[in-house]
Amino acid sequence: MKKTTKTYLGIMLAGALSFSVAAEAANYTLNTQGNKPLTTAQQDNNGVPAFEKELLGPYADINKIPAADLRAAYITLLESVRSRSDNWTNAEWNKAQAVMKKLDARKKVVEKDLETDDKAKIKLLHAELRALETKKDIKD
């Protein structure tokens, strides 16, 4: 029985590690020219600002979102992703991740003014975005 438990734990650990590595690999976007990571300016030129407006609606000006509205901005992003993501390509998922990263940067700026429950909800929304993207990958 102990050997079975160790084997099971080993398999679970290997699965968790491989998922973690795959998730990080999916978040790392490479430029096809020279294999360098895309800069924010390059991502912006690929349609992220229009995509931000589409996904965030009234919260599209990320740098002006106050702490009191940040949770609502994340919720708006996730609602938009849920309703639109069924037919998304990897490029569109990368743009959605870029929008999430910009919200995260804003969160760091206003974090001291965020309530604990807002921080917890934002973490759950992060997990949901990853789950939606993983669901898409599994379908492919």
Buried (B, 14 or more C-beta within 10 A) or exposed (E): EEEEEEEEEEEEEEEEEEEEEEBEEBBEBEEEEEEEEBEEEBBBEBBBBEBBBBBBEEBBEBEEBEBEBBBBBBBBBBEBBEEEBEEBEEEBBBBBBBBBEBBEEBBEEBEEEBEEEBEEBBEEBBEBBBEBBBEBEEEE
